[in-house]
Amino acid sequence: MISRRRFLQSLGVGAAAGAALASAPFSLEAFEPSRHGQAVDAKSALGANRASAVLLNSNENAYGPLPSASKIMQQSLAWANHYPDFDYDALVLAIADSHKVKPHQVLTGCGSTEILRTSAVTFLGPGKKLVVASPTFEAIGEYARVTGAEVVKVPLTSGYAHDLDAMLAQAASAPSLIYICNPNNPTASLTPRKDLETFVAKLPANSYVLIDEAYHHFATESPEYVSFLEKPIDDRRVIVARTFSKIYGMAGMRLGYGVSAPETAQVMRRCQLQDNVNMVAAQSGLASLQDPEAMHSAARRNAADRQEFFSQAARRGLKPIPSYANFAMMDASHPATQVASYFKSKGILIGRRFPPMDNFVRISFGLPQQMQQFWKVWDGMKTT
Ligand SMILES: Cc1ncc(COP(=O)(O)O)c(C=O)c1O
């Protein structure tokens, strides 16, 4: 097994990558998306005791990491004095193996957020555009703005899919990075695979598409959904991002990855921090990948929790947007900010406002007893 530093050196940066990099901006200001504010909210609403909090606000996995990965997390601490080279290599090889790609097509990240940030930094800058849906997961927009790129928001269709033609029209006027979140956060909705294929075929030669499959494992039962990793298309402009934060329950470990054509990965790698994955994350990520049975069982459990959520909603005459994720969004008929602060006053955090869907709330699926609390508070709100 080659060590990480040698592995990186062996990849080098060729002439093509160097030319593409010449236009990459490096003047990043330090900032983070808004999750820190949520922690402050949680503390003020629920006291400093995190254990008492009902957190239905960040699409985490309420059940925790896979048991096999939890065990490795504990054991791996014994290696904390070492750099994570070996762990990292083993993880990259396992990711590559699981998607039948070469290791140098894999980019790891401090969460998939780092893959989003790396994509923005690599492909955007002044005179370029980030094209995103509205609403969608917003982090990449913040990173794009820092590069000096324009951020263009294209409303979702009436069926809550990405409006791919409108997004393409935006990309026609400037080199662009188009961000497709599928299933989409916060709507939990799908953009059909066949439409995405047509879209990629029409993508201007100077543009890239980042397909964020953070919620992949919760969508696989839909015939409309096919991952771009499981059924790849041979196009150097397509980057796929995945995370260990959702099905694998490792949000606090900060581990994600991207997969792309070798030349695209090579350019992006230059914009990343070296040693961006810590040893505990690498070892437990590897353990997670090696336990597909537990992963499938987590997906089945989510499907049951989702079914229960929709049954409870129907009982109350509510119609959430059909969900292909571990959360759902629904019309609350009241401003989301008011609903969220009502829930907060009762010790439950739900998703914040996602403009322009100002009356919709996003609820992550928690443990069954947490969801019972949720519905009790919901019913109280209706009668208050
Ligand atoms: C669509 C989407 N992409 C990326 C992320 C970031 O995940 P990570 O924890 O891997 O950085 C999230 C987190 O909620 C998300 O919803």
The ligand as a Tripos MOL2 file, in Angstrom:
@<TRIPOS>MOLECULE
LIG
   16    16     1     0     0
SMALL
NO_CHARGES

@<TRIPOS>ATOM
      1 C1        -27.3360   17.9260    0.4020 C.3       1 LIG1
      2 C2        -26.2590   18.0030    1.3950 C.ar      1 LIG1
      3 N1        -24.9970   18.0040    0.9650 N.ar      1 LIG1
      4 C3        -23.9730   18.0690    1.8170 C.ar      1 LIG1
      5 C4        -24.1940   18.1500    3.1760 C.ar      1 LIG1
      6 C5        -23.0220   18.2710    4.0660 C.3       1 LIG1
      7 O1        -22.7540   17.0710    4.6660 O.3       1 LIG1
      8 P1        -21.3760   16.7560    5.3550 P.3       1 LIG1
      9 O2        -21.7020   16.4730    6.7670 O.co2     1 LIG1
     10 O3        -20.8800   15.5420    4.6320 O.co2     1 LIG1
     11 O4        -20.4660   17.9050    5.1820 O.co2     1 LIG1
     12 C6        -25.4870   18.1640    3.6780 C.ar      1 LIG1
     13 C7        -25.7270   18.2630    5.1150 C.2       1 LIG1
     14 O5        -26.8000   18.3280    5.6180 O.2       1 LIG1
     15 C8        -26.5510   18.0920    2.7540 C.ar      1 LIG1
     16 O6        -27.8250   18.1200    3.1520 O.3       1 LIG1
@<TRIPOS>BOND
     1     1     2 1
     2     2     3 ar
     3     2    15 ar
     4     3     4 ar
     5     4     5 ar
     6     5     6 1
     7     5    12 ar
     8     6     7 1
     9     7     8 1
    10     8     9 2
    11     8    10 1
    12     8    11 1
    13    12    13 1
    14    12    15 ar
    15    13    14 2
    16    15    16 1
@<TRIPOS>SUBSTRUCTURE
     1 LIG1         1 GROUP 0 **** ****
